[in-house]
Amino acid sequence: MIVNVVGAGLAGSEVAYNLGKRGIKVRLYEMRPKKMTEVHKTGYFAELVCSNSFKSEEITNAEGLLKAEMKMMGSVVLDVAERTRVPSGKALAVDRTAFAREITKIIESVENVEIVREEVIGFDPAEDIWIVATGPATSKGLLSFLEELLGEDFMFFFDAVSPIVSFESIDMNRAFWGDRFGKGNDYINCPLTQEEYEELWKALVEAEVIEMEDFDRKLLFERCQPVEEIARSGKDALRYGPLRPTGLIDPRTGREPYAVVQLRREDREGKFYSLVGFQTRLKWGEQKKIIQKIPCLKDAEIVRYGVMHRNVYLNSPKVLDLFFRLKEHPNVFFAGQITGVEGYMESAASGIYVAYNVYRILKGLPPFRLPEETMMGALFGYIIEKVEGDLKPMYANFGLLPPLPVRVRNKFERRKLFAERAMKAMREFLGKNPW
Ligand SMILES: Cc1cc2nc3c(=O)[nH]c(=O)nc-3n(C[C@H](O)[C@H](O)[C@H](O)COP(=O)(O)OP(=O)(O)OC[C@H]3O[C@@H](n4cnc5c(N)ncnc54)[C@H](O)[C@@H]3O)c2cc1C
């Protein structure tokens, strides 16, 4: 049977390489350079569309741990990144042209990989295996086909995400539970005094934003206003908008606070909470400073920063199974950013995971999830099983991992233990289930 891979980005390159070199026949479709996307500039595979950094290599950093696991599973992206690196402190940054050129050369030389430089605009989901790895800039032709296949409710076309913090980093001595007018206890409320509110407002008004294309601005702002824009419309705008205290009584004072930042649960286990109404275009450093101005969140661990940008991804918990395969069409898999993972390395990692299971299936073996103690296992499991409400793209972070058996206060020590546990779990898993 032939495996068709659509898109030779970070994820598609991993899939094609890892299957091809194991003797599986792969047909890899890439539409560039014949048809370009809005963000890519060359015809190379695995082109980096923005930063040339793959972030940290330290395993006490979530991105570093992800890389260590990818290395254990065999990653062409990581291998080439290490060979084309440029000096960048503790981060792994690459010469982007050398990196993409080398990946292209390697994949072109894998015997079992046939390369077809064409846009795919549809396929028969019952024939052969299809792995769609077309990323955030999936072509319009293919999008129409996917919408028809899945139903338009199962696809998202933009991200307007508020920052997300871990529950354990919220100061619950100051915050209080409760919905407006005592109708339930689902929200965490972070009260602000007038002075704290004004300080937060000022920081929001002065903060630096990431500029966006006019098209994106129109598309996004029609749906929801960034928090900094609301702040700019007047000093009280937030207090009468997303930060209104109406119907929220602080049990410590018996009164409504001056303003309230509400936090809404993001996952079934209650490990993550997002700041209600805080969708934003602020730069990440600015977001951190601003969140720390909210007294209940002054030590908050931000597991995901807010963004507003165009994107394309599936409502994966609804349409995919744990192996990133369509529930309705088990010959069709997805990999990369289109599954709801976010980031270069996360996309590449999902490509390895999908390739691993497609390989197993083709060898007559059952597919496997990766251990949930690993960063890869936790991230992919989160996307399919743990999200409450609509999926918001997620990158690697320690908050995804199951808690340690003992509470460790020191952050560095805690991360070291997480990393050691993850590496051990991955080693044992691959020892038992090699490929
Ligand atoms: C503007 C922008 C900036 C980003 N910056 C960063 C960043 O700095 N750091 C970071 O970690 N992540 C960043 N990301 C997020 C993301 O992780 C990357 O986009 C990553 O490249 C996704 O990998 P992928 O393999 O899923 O998709 P891609 O790498 O985009 O690969 C998809 C491939 O599919 C091809 N394709 C699309 N449609 C078709 C079709 N119908 N037929 C055939 N081929 C097709 C495309 O040409 C492309 O080569 C950014 C995303 C965007 C949109």
The ligand as a MOL file (V3000), in Angstrom:
LIG
                    3D

  0  0  0     0  0            999 V3000
M  V30 BEGIN CTAB
M  V30 COUNTS 53 58 0 0 0
M  V30 BEGIN ATOM
M  V30 1 C 3.2360 33.3460 9.9450 0
M  V30 2 C 3.6180 32.2240 10.8640 0
M  V30 3 C 4.7430 32.3420 11.6640 0
M  V30 4 C 5.1110 31.2890 12.5300 0
M  V30 5 N 6.2230 31.4390 13.2870 0
M  V30 6 C 6.6280 30.4320 14.0950 0
M  V30 7 C 7.8320 30.5630 14.8560 0
M  V30 8 O 8.5280 31.5670 14.7900 0
M  V30 9 N 8.1940 29.5410 15.6700 0
M  V30 10 C 7.4620 28.3980 15.7570 0
M  V30 11 O 7.8450 27.4870 16.4910 0
M  V30 12 N 6.3020 28.2550 15.0410 0
M  V30 13 C 5.8730 29.2410 14.2250 0
M  V30 14 N 4.7140 29.1160 13.5040 0
M  V30 15 C 3.8500 27.9660 13.7630 0
M  V30 16 C 4.0700 26.6070 13.0750 0
M  V30 17 O 4.5550 25.6990 13.9460 0
M  V30 18 C 4.7730 26.5590 11.7980 0
M  V30 19 O 3.8950 27.1580 10.9070 0
M  V30 20 C 5.1550 25.1420 11.2840 0
M  V30 21 O 5.8230 25.3430 10.0710 0
M  V30 22 C 4.0120 24.1910 11.0670 0
M  V30 23 O 4.4880 22.9830 10.5160 0
M  V30 24 P 3.6010 22.1090 9.5260 0
M  V30 25 O 4.4670 21.0000 9.0240 0
M  V30 26 O 2.3450 21.7540 10.1920 0
M  V30 27 O 3.2320 23.1020 8.3320 0
M  V30 28 P 4.2050 23.8250 7.2720 0
M  V30 29 O 5.6070 23.8230 7.7460 0
M  V30 30 O 3.5610 25.1040 6.9150 0
M  V30 31 O 4.1250 22.8500 6.0190 0
M  V30 32 C 2.9570 22.6450 5.2870 0
M  V30 33 C 3.3410 22.4080 3.8440 0
M  V30 34 O 2.1750 22.0200 3.1120 0
M  V30 35 C 2.2130 22.6380 1.8310 0
M  V30 36 N 0.8350 22.6440 1.3280 0
M  V30 37 C -0.2190 23.3970 1.7840 0
M  V30 38 N -1.3470 23.0500 1.1090 0
M  V30 39 C -1.0050 22.0820 0.2190 0
M  V30 40 C -1.7250 21.3270 -0.7430 0
M  V30 41 N -3.0430 21.4760 -0.9180 0
M  V30 42 N -1.0740 20.4210 -1.5180 0
M  V30 43 C 0.2740 20.2410 -1.3650 0
M  V30 44 N 1.0160 20.9330 -0.4690 0
M  V30 45 C 0.3780 21.8310 0.3400 0
M  V30 46 C 2.8540 23.9820 2.0960 0
M  V30 47 O 3.4280 24.5160 0.9220 0
M  V30 48 C 3.8960 23.6380 3.1530 0
M  V30 49 O 5.1290 23.3020 2.5850 0
M  V30 50 C 4.3040 30.1200 12.6130 0
M  V30 51 C 3.1760 30.0220 11.8190 0
M  V30 52 C 2.8260 31.0450 10.9380 0
M  V30 53 C 1.6120 30.8900 10.0810 0
M  V30 END ATOM
M  V30 BEGIN BOND
M  V30 1 1 1 2
M  V30 2 1 2 3
M  V30 3 2 2 52
M  V30 4 2 3 4
M  V30 5 1 4 5
M  V30 6 1 4 50
M  V30 7 2 5 6
M  V30 8 1 6 7
M  V30 9 1 6 13
M  V30 10 2 7 8
M  V30 11 1 7 9
M  V30 12 1 9 10
M  V30 13 2 10 11
M  V30 14 1 10 12
M  V30 15 2 12 13
M  V30 16 1 13 14
M  V30 17 1 14 15
M  V30 18 1 14 50
M  V30 19 1 15 16
M  V30 20 1 16 17
M  V30 21 1 16 18
M  V30 22 1 18 19
M  V30 23 1 18 20
M  V30 24 1 20 21
M  V30 25 1 20 22
M  V30 26 1 22 23
M  V30 27 1 23 24
M  V30 28 2 24 25
M  V30 29 1 24 26
M  V30 30 1 24 27
M  V30 31 1 27 28
M  V30 32 2 28 29
M  V30 33 1 28 30
M  V30 34 1 28 31
M  V30 35 1 31 32
M  V30 36 1 32 33
M  V30 37 1 33 34
M  V30 38 1 33 48
M  V30 39 1 34 35
M  V30 40 1 35 36
M  V30 41 1 35 46
M  V30 42 1 36 37
M  V30 43 1 36 45
M  V30 44 2 37 38
M  V30 45 1 38 39
M  V30 46 1 39 40
M  V30 47 2 39 45
M  V30 48 1 40 41
M  V30 49 2 40 42
M  V30 50 1 42 43
M  V30 51 2 43 44
M  V30 52 1 44 45
M  V30 53 1 46 47
M  V30 54 1 46 48
M  V30 55 1 48 49
M  V30 56 2 50 51
M  V30 57 1 51 52
M  V30 58 1 52 53
M  V30 END BOND
M  V30 END CTAB
M  END
